[in-house]
Amino acid sequence: MIFPTGPAVPLGTRIGALLCLRGWAQTEMY
């Protein structure tokens, strides 16, 4: 998966991507 980062990307999209990655990492741990 490619998550675009930069000033052109809305902050909400970046936060959503981070939360998605964080949730995926947590599910992979257990």
Secondary structure, 3 states (H helix, E strand, C coil): CCCCCCCCCCHHHHHHHHHHHHHHHHHHHC
